Amino acid sequence: MARPGGLIFANFLNQDDEGFGEGEALGSGQFLQEEYGEKVIHSFYLDDEPDAYFEGCQLLRKEKRLVGILHEGTWHRISTVDYIAKKN
């Protein structure tokens, strides 16, 4: 993922996102959805679920964000859990 001392920036969709539950359920928190005429798979995580991906790292920042985004005249609620970590 990163060499020792390297920084990792990642964000994960959260289950508070407005897209959670839309489309065809594929598994725990996963849904087949359509975007711009294409089928895509979105994974939505619980607040602490992605923590396991950062074993062997020093967690510098973890932040849950809930923002409104105006897209083509419509407001959308986006929820993510954002991470900044340093590889040990």
N, C-alpha and C positions, 0 to 999 in steps of 0.2 A: 504494500500500500504506500509506504513512504520509508525513506531511509532513516536511520537513527538521527534524531534532532530535527527531522523534517516536520513541517506543519500540514495538518489536514483540515480542510474546510468542507463540511457536508451538511445537507439539510434533508429532512425526511417529512413527507406529508403526514399530518396528524389526523386522528379520527374526528377532530372538531372541524375539519375542512368541509366545505359545502358539498364536495364531490363524493364524500364517504357514503357508501350505500347505493350509489347510482350505477346502473349497468348490470351486467351479469356477474354474480358472485363466483369467484374462482377458488377461493380459499380464505383463510383467516385474514381479513383486512385487504384482500385483493379483489379488484373488479375490472372486468373488460368493459372499456368505455370507448366512445367515439369522439375524436377531436379532428376537426377540419376534414371530415370524410374518411378518416383512417381509424382503424381499431388499435387501441393502446391499452396496456395493462398498467393500472396505478395501484401501488401498495400504500396503505394508510396504517400508521403505527400508533400504539399507545405511547404515552409520554416517555416512559423509561425503556421501552422495548429496544431501541437502537443502541443503548449503552453497551451491549455485548460486543458490538463491532469495534469498540475502542479499547479492548483489552490490550495491554502492552503500551498504552499511551497515557500521557498526563493530560487530563481534561482541563483545558484552559478556560473554556466558556461553553455553557449550554444554555440555550434560550428558547423558550416557546414563544412563537410569534403568531398573532392573529391580526391580519391586515385586510383592508378592503382595497380591491383593485378595480378600477374603472376600465372595462374593455368593451369597445364598440358600443358605448352608451349604456352598458349594464354593469352594476356593481356586483362583484364576486367576493365571497369570504374565503380567504386562503389561510390555512393554519399549518404551520411547520414547527418542527423542533430542529434548531440549528446548533451545530457543534463546531468548535475550534479545538483541536487537540495537537499535542506534540508527541511524536513517536519516541519512545524510550530507546 
